[in-house]
Amino acid sequence: MAERVPWSEYLQKSLHYNSINNSKEPVRIMLSSVKNGVPKVQQIVFQNLLNADQRVLIFTGATRNADLMSVVKSSNSTHVIYWDMPKTKETYILTGRIYIVAAPALSYRFGTPPRRINIETDKSAEEFWEDERIRIWQKISPEYRASFTWPEPGIPCDTKLGSGKGSWSVYNDSNTIKVPAVSNIDIGYKYKTLDAIKETSLHKSGSIVSSATSFQAIKGLGGMVGRSNNSEMETIHNSALDNFCLLIFKVTDVDYTQHGMFPPNRIIFNSKNGNEWRYTNVNA
């Protein structure tokens, strides 16, 4: 049975009243950390809470985002998330540790999925988290999914948005998995939407390879139809999927403030490595 944590009920109510779980737009949250003594702030996208462990929140990001990956890869880092709930006038400052769940083919760079997270299943950690990564990939909006084919954040922009003619490609970026067979493809910002291939199978190398070759599958991928485009579109889809990663955030401390009342109500939730939770009402 999943362990109950006192702040989780607060957060779930906040998510409900702010309609975050039902939103089609990506919910972007600010992640802060310190690297080599320098403060860093990155945007990550909230997906859901882990059913088996109420201390764990699931976010998503891109492995080609070098700044983000350098922040979350550090084994000794403590991460802090600032989360504003505007409709209910609440704020959460969540402190904890982030674990990366990248494509299996990229495990040599980002490590294996976390093993100390309670998942309550007979599956291995690798199998469970890869299934979860694919499930969330298929759930996100086509617009957000297409962003994983775009250039690395922060690099100079050599082309206008939407032109599809740029100097960058997911296929030759050093931060992504290489696909030698189509290394000459350069898509830039060509795709504003990207539908997920529903039927996939695990390749022996660990990467995802589509088994969908039907007209419906081809039509679903950006509206491009034609047998000659099938291989290219599958490669674009799978390369974007390889760029897509989960950020598993295990919370150890929470600073909660409700600004909708006067005076504001502030509660500090502390734990011992995520266990034995206690809370204290403090001055806002």
N, C-alpha and C positions, 0 to 999 in steps of 0.2 A: 504494500500500500504506500502511495506517495506521501512523503513527509509534508505536513502542513507548515507553512511559514506565515507569520502574521501580516507582513506587508503585501503578500501576494493578492489577498482579497481586495485591498485598497486599489492595487494596480488593475485588477480585472474589472472592477467597477468603473474605474477611470477610462479604460479602453472601451467599455460598453457605452458610456454616456458621451464620449467623444467620437463614437462611431468609427474607431480606428480599425477594428476587425472587419468591418463591412466596406471600408474605403477601397476604391479601385485605384486611387493614386498612391504611389509609394510614400510611406511615412518615413521621412528622413530625420534621423536623430543625430545629435552631435556627440562624437566620441572624443574624449580628451585623454592625453597621456603625456609622459615626459620621456624623451629620448636623448641621451647624452647631455642631460641637464637643460634641454630646450623643450618648452611646452609645444605640443602638437594637437591640432583639432582636425578631425576627419568626419565626413558624413557617411553614415551607414543606414541601411533600410530595415525597418522592423518587419518581421513576418508573423511570429506567434510565440506563445509560451510552450515549453515542453510539457506535455501532459503528465509524464512520469516523474517529473521533478519540478516543483513550483519555484525553485531558486534559479531556474535556467530560462533565459530568453534567447530566441533565435533571430539573428539579423543576417543580412546578405551584403555582399560586396563583390568586387572584381579583383582577381589575382593580378591583372595587369596594372592595377593601381599601386605603383611601387611605394609611394608614401604610406598608404594604408597598410600594405603588407609588412613594411619595415617596422611599423608601430606594433602590430598585433603578433608578429612572429617571435618577439623577444620573450624568452621563457620566464624572465624575472619581472616582467612588467605588471604594474597595477593599472587598470583602466577605469575611467570614470565616464559615465554617460549622464548628460543633462537632458531631461525630457520635460517639455512644457505641455500641459493639457489646457488649451485655451478656453474650451467651452465650460469646463468645471473649475477653472482658475486654480489649478494644482500644478505643482512641480515635483519632480522626482530627480534626485541625484543618486545614481546607482554606482556603487564601487564593486569591482570584482576582477575576474580574469577571463580573457577571451581565448578561445581555442578555434583554430581554422579547420574547416572541412572542405578541402579542395578536391578536384577531380582525381580519381585514383592514379591516373597517369602522371600527376604532378606531386605525388606523395614524396618523391625524392627531394623536392624543394620545400614543401610546406609541412612535411611530417604526416603521420597517420592520424586518424580521427581520435578524439579524446576517449579514454578508457575509464576515467574516474567519474563520468556522468552516469547517473542512474537512468537506464533506458527501459527496464522491466520487460525484457524480451529474451527469447532464446537465440536470437540472431547475434552474430559477432558485432563488435562496435563498427568495424569497417562496412559490413553489409547494411546495418541499420542506418548509419549516417549517409551512405550513398543513396539508399532508397529515399531518405528524407530530402536529400539534395535534389533528386530527380522530381519528387513530388512537388516541392516548392517551385522548381523551375517551370513545371507545367501549370502551376497555379497563378504565377505572376502575370501582369498585363503584357500584351504584345509590345507596347511601347517601351516598358522597362526592360523587357527581354532583348529588344533590339539594341539597347544601349551597350550590351556586352560585345557588340561588333564594332563599336566606335573606338576612336583613338584613346590612348592613355591619357588620363586627366593631367592637365598642367603642361603638356608639351605645346610648342608653338603651333598655331593653326595655319596650315598652308593652303586651305581651301575653304570655300563658303559652305555653310551648313546645308546639307542635302544635295550637294553637287555629285557626290560619289567619286570625285576625282581628287585624291589626296596622296600624300607621300607615305602614309601609314597603312598598315594592313595587319589584321589579326594573325596572318600567316607568317609574317617575318618579324614580329615583335618578340624581343628576347624574353619578355615577361609572360609569354603564352606558349602553349604547346605548338610545335612546328608541324606543318602538313606539307611535306616536300612535293607531293604530287600536284599541288595547286599553288605553289609558292609564288607564282606570278600574278595571282589575283589580288587586286587592291581595291577595297570597297569603301574606304573612308567613312563618310556619313550616309552612304547610299540607303541604308534601311532605317526607316522610322518605325516600322512594326516588324515583328518576327513571331510567327506562330510556332508552338512547340510540336515536334514530331512525337506523336503519341506512342508509337510502337518502337521500342528500343531494346537492344540486347547488349550485354556486356561483352566487349571484345576481349580476347585473351590477354591483350596488353594492359587492360584495365580501363581503357577509354570507352566512351559511349559511341556505338556505331548504329546508325539507323537501319532498321529492317523494313521500313516503309518505302515502297517503290510505286505505290498506286497513284492514280491521277489525283485523288483527293489529297494525298499527302503532299504532292508537288504543288497543287493549287493552294494549299494552306500555308506554304512557306513564302510569305511576302507576295502572294498572288502571281508568282512566276509559274507558267505552265509550259510543259514541253519536255520530252524525254531527254533532250540534250542538256537541260539545265538541272536535271535531277542530282547528278553527282556534285555539281557546284553548290547547290542549295543545301544538300546534306552536310557538306563540308563546312559551309558557313554556319549552319545551325550547330554542328558539333564543336566547332572551334569556339563559338560563343558560349556553349555549355561548359566547355573546359575552362573558360574565363570566369565562370560563375562559381562562387564559393559561399558556404555558410560560415557565419561568425557566431560561435556558441558562447554566450556570456553567462558565466556562473557568478551570481551576486553574493557578496559577503557582507555588505553594509548598504543601508538605504537612509537617505535624508529626505523626508516627505514634508511638504508644506502646502496647506490649503489656504489660499489667499482670498477665497470667496466669503470669508467671515471676518468679523472684526472684534477683537484682534485676531490675526491669523493663527491657525493651529499648526504647530510643527512637531513632528515626531521623528526621533532618531532610532533606527533599528540596527542593532549590532549582532554579530554572531562570532563563533569560533570556527573560522574556515568554512562558513556556510551552515554550521550546525549550532544547536542550543541558542536559538534566537531570543533576544530580550529587547525591550523598547523603553524609551524615556521621553516624556513630554518636555520640551524645552522652549525657551523664549524664541520667538520668530526673529 
